[in-house]
Amino acid sequence: MLGEIHCLVNDFPEMKEIVVQLTETDKTFAEQNKRYNALDEEIRQLELNDAPIEDESMHSLKHERAQLKDNLYQLLVAAKG
């Protein structure tokens, strides 16, 4: 669906407390989460504006977002322990 917000708290509401905790205490997590949210916002704006970029560029942005999300999820699972 176009225009969806994919922040970690929306996608993993059961891990909200861990997201907040890691954002406050883990510099690497906080930086990756910031980049993830910025990419998500950029992609959402492009989608809402009929993606005025090449398909390959959009695919690249979405791939980077997916990789970041996977990394962040692994950190969340490890912290949840």
PyMOL commands that set and color helices and strands:
alter all, ss='L'
color gray80, all
select helices_A, chain A and resi 8-11+13-25+27-48+55-80
alter helices_A, ss='H'
color red, helices_A
deselect
rebuild
show_as cartoon
